[in-house]
Amino acid sequence: MNSLAGYQRLTIHPRQIQGQQVQLTPAQSHYLGRVLRLSAGDAFIAMDGQGHWWRAQLLTPTTAQLGEPLPIWRELPAPIALLMGIPKGDGMDQVVRQATELGVRQIWPLITERTQVHPSAARMERWRRIATEAAEQSWRQWIPEVFPAQPLVTAVTQVRAMPKLVCDPAPEFPHLTTVLRPEPTALAVLIGPEGGWSPAEMAWLRDQGAQVVSLGKRVLRTVTAPVVALALIGASWEGYR
């Protein structure tokens, strides 16, 4: 698989695929031909962001030929949903990018009692573009789905079948690594905004069966906490045999 390291990656929509050919959009044609300087016969990696990717060959400026599907080998062994209290400023940009690099499958921006940002439709679209770019850069086969911003209760209801880990800065809670199941399984990770969870939110989450965990003895910034949590889970899962 190391032979793929030098190939450029391009995300395509499944509706662009007709048989074994891909009909490129004008933006994709420009990117491949003018930005990357690819010409007919040159190869690249085509990915649909839904678990499939292929070694592809450019046929014309507007069409490409798909080769055999490549095996999935860059993804975590189980999906993770990140439920994230929206940070101030452009902090969510950073969270989306880094969570994508670390293998998260779903991102749920949360409106909590202490959330100070209510994103516009344009901001939501920006986060989806960031996820796509980060997935291409990090060789993901899945582009995380970035859901519309919504209240905590609504988002948790959508992932109710997943075990839930609520990260809290207080060090007296069990460390995240001590509560992970030995085998990878679908998991929801919840991170609060600046100021953390309110007492009412924490009580409600516990009533839903969520496990409150610590990420260590130091208090982390809101944008740092998801990176630490996802890195710890990924390291545990990828070391599992």
ChimeraX attribute file (.defattr): number of C-alpha atoms within 10 A of each C-alpha:
attribute: neighborCount
match mode: 1-to-1
recipient: residues
	/A:1	7
	/A:2	5
	/A:3	6
	/A:4	11
	/A:5	8
	/A:6	9
	/A:7	14
	/A:8	16
	/A:9	24
	/A:10	21
	/A:11	18
	/A:12	18
	/A:13	15
	/A:14	13
	/A:15	9
	/A:16	14
	/A:17	17
	/A:18	11
	/A:19	8
	/A:20	11
	/A:21	17
	/A:22	23
	/A:23	19
	/A:24	20
	/A:25	15
	/A:26	11
	/A:27	10
	/A:28	18
	/A:29	20
	/A:30	16
	/A:31	14
	/A:32	22
	/A:33	17
	/A:34	12
	/A:35	10
	/A:36	11
	/A:37	10
	/A:38	19
	/A:39	15
	/A:40	13
	/A:41	13
	/A:42	14
	/A:43	20
	/A:44	21
	/A:45	21
	/A:46	27
	/A:47	27
	/A:48	19
	/A:49	21
	/A:50	14
	/A:51	13
	/A:52	16
	/A:53	26
	/A:54	18
	/A:55	18
	/A:56	25
	/A:57	22
	/A:58	23
	/A:59	16
	/A:60	15
	/A:61	19
	/A:62	17
	/A:63	19
	/A:64	24
	/A:65	21
	/A:66	22
	/A:67	16
	/A:68	10
	/A:69	13
	/A:70	14
	/A:71	12
	/A:72	13
	/A:73	11
	/A:74	12
	/A:75	18
	/A:76	19
	/A:77	16
	/A:78	15
	/A:79	18
	/A:80	24
	/A:81	22
	/A:82	28
	/A:83	24
	/A:84	25
	/A:85	30
	/A:86	29
	/A:87	25
	/A:88	15
	/A:89	9
	/A:90	11
	/A:91	13
	/A:92	22
	/A:93	20
	/A:94	16
	/A:95	25
	/A:96	29
	/A:97	19
	/A:98	22
	/A:99	26
	/A:100	28
	/A:101	23
	/A:102	24
	/A:103	26
	/A:104	27
	/A:105	20
	/A:106	21
	/A:107	26
	/A:108	24
	/A:109	26
	/A:110	29
	/A:111	23
	/A:112	21
	/A:113	17
	/A:114	16
	/A:115	18
	/A:116	15
	/A:117	17
	/A:118	15
	/A:119	15
	/A:120	11
	/A:121	11
	/A:122	9
	/A:123	14
	/A:124	18
	/A:125	14
	/A:126	13
	/A:127	22
	/A:128	21
	/A:129	17
	/A:130	20
	/A:131	26
	/A:132	22
	/A:133	18
	/A:134	21
	/A:135	27
	/A:136	23
	/A:137	14
	/A:138	15
	/A:139	19
	/A:140	28
	/A:141	24
	/A:142	25
	/A:143	28
	/A:144	27
	/A:145	19
	/A:146	19
	/A:147	16
	/A:148	16
	/A:149	21
	/A:150	16
	/A:151	15
	/A:152	21
	/A:153	14
	/A:154	12
	/A:155	18
	/A:156	21
	/A:157	10
	/A:158	10
	/A:159	15
	/A:160	13
	/A:161	11
	/A:162	17
	/A:163	15
	/A:164	24
	/A:165	23
	/A:166	20
	/A:167	23
	/A:168	23
	/A:169	20
	/A:170	15
	/A:171	14
	/A:172	11
	/A:173	15
	/A:174	15
	/A:175	17
	/A:176	19
	/A:177	16
	/A:178	10
	/A:179	12
	/A:180	16
	/A:181	10
	/A:182	11
	/A:183	11
	/A:184	18
	/A:185	15
	/A:186	15
	/A:187	20
	/A:188	23
	/A:189	23
	/A:190	25
	/A:191	24
	/A:192	29
	/A:193	22
	/A:194	16
	/A:195	12
	/A:196	19
	/A:197	21
	/A:198	13
	/A:199	9
	/A:200	10
	/A:201	16
	/A:202	16
	/A:203	12
	/A:204	13
	/A:205	21
	/A:206	14
	/A:207	10
	/A:208	14
	/A:209	12
	/A:210	21
	/A:211	18
	/A:212	20
	/A:213	22
	/A:214	23
	/A:215	22
	/A:216	18
	/A:217	11
	/A:218	10
	/A:219	14
	/A:220	14
	/A:221	13
	/A:222	23
	/A:223	24
	/A:224	14
	/A:225	21
	/A:226	26
	/A:227	16
	/A:228	16
	/A:229	23
	/A:230	21
	/A:231	16
	/A:232	15
	/A:233	20
	/A:234	21
	/A:235	13
	/A:236	16
	/A:237	19
	/A:238	12
	/A:239	8
	/A:240	11
	/A:241	6
